[in-house]
């Protein structure tokens, strides 16, 4: 299924704009890859942190933008097995801005963009490493 198949699709137009903005502002430690350039709703992101615990590692994420975007967040999964307090070994990610609803108001909002998602993923490797409320408790305990 191609997202926003019609030329007048608002999601399709929004994705074209956001992907252009994302590519123009991508940190040097990130690479974005579209397996099918005609399907902007499905892309891979490679993260190569240049600081912190994960410096020098290479981590792949798969992002899928749903039909209801930007009212709902994109779905992001880590394809690389990683020992991380906020990423399970099966690739689920604990990042508040990827939550449709959050108690503290830091979840997804229609004002957020794909660029926010990328910067959020970046922060998982730097300042948002969360040992207090981990998704992978074993990894958090090991890090501590």
N, C-alpha and C positions, 0 to 999 in steps of 0.2 A: 504494500500500500504506500503510495506516495503522499506525503503530507501536503495539503494545500494544492491539490492537482490543478485546480482552475487558476488562470492568470490573475483573477481578481481576489483570490483568497487572502484575507488579512493576515493569517498566520504565515503564509508563504512570504508575503512582503516584509513582515516583521523579521522573519528569519534571515532573509537576504541582508537586511540592514544590520541586524545583530551580529551575523557571521562576519561581515565586513569590518565592523567595529572591533570584534574580538580579534580578528587576524591583525588589525592595525595596532592593537594594544597588548599583544601577547608577550608575556615576559620571555626573556631569552632562554629560560630554563624549561620552556614549554614548546611543544610542537603539536599542531592540530592536523588531523588527516581525515579526509572524507573518502571512505571506500567507494562510494558512488557519488560523484560530484553533482548529480541531479537530485540527490536526496539530502538536503541540508539538515534534515531532522535527525540524522544518525551519523555521528562522527566519533573518532577516537582522539584522545588527548594523551600525549606522552609527557610525563613530568620527570625532570632530572634535577632534584634539589641540589643547590650549591652551598648549603649550610645545614647545620644541625645533625641530628642522629642519622638521617637518611641521605646525607651528602654523598653524591656519586652514584646513588641508586637510579634505576630507571623503572618508572611505574606507568602502566597503561590503564586508562579509564575509558569506558564506553559510555557515551551520552546519547540518550534518545529523548527527543522532544515530542511530547504527546500532542494529540489534536487540540486539546483544551488549553495549550500554552497560550498565553502567559498568565492565565488564571490558575494554572497548576504548575508546579516545578518540573523541570526535566528529570528524567530518571538517569542516575549515574551509578555505575558499578565499576569497581576496581578489578581489572582482569589479571593483574599481577598478584601472586600470593605475597602477602606482606605481614609482618609481625608488628602490628600497630594498635594502640589502644582504641582508636576510633574507626578502625576498618576490620571487619571480620575476615577470617581466612577464606570465606566464600565470596568476599567482595562487597558485602553490604557496607554502606558508609554512614557514619553518624556525623552529620553536619546540619545544624539547625536550619540553614537557609534552604536545604533540600526537603524540608518537612512542609507539607501543605498547611498544617496547623501546629502552632507551638504555643505553649503556655506563656512564655516570656516575650512573645511578640517578635522574635528574631527569625521566624520562619519565612516561608515564601510569601511574596507580595507581588502583585502585577507590575509594580515599578521596578522589580529586579530584572536583570538581564543575564545572558550567557556569560558575559564578562564577569559578573558578580560570582557566578558559579566557579569559574576558573580561579578567581582570586580566593574564593572560599577553600577550594581544594589546595591551593598553594599554602594557605594558612594552616592546614592540617599537618604540614611538614615543618612549620615554624612555630608561630605563636599560639595556635589553637590546639596543640597537642593536649588532650584532656585526660588527665589521670584520675580526676575526681568522679567523673560520670562516664566511665568507659563502656564501649560496646563490646570490646574484647578484654574482659577483666584479667585474664591470664597475662596478656601482653602488658597491660598497665602495671600489674604487680611485678612483672619481670623488669620493666623499665625502672620502676621505683627502687 
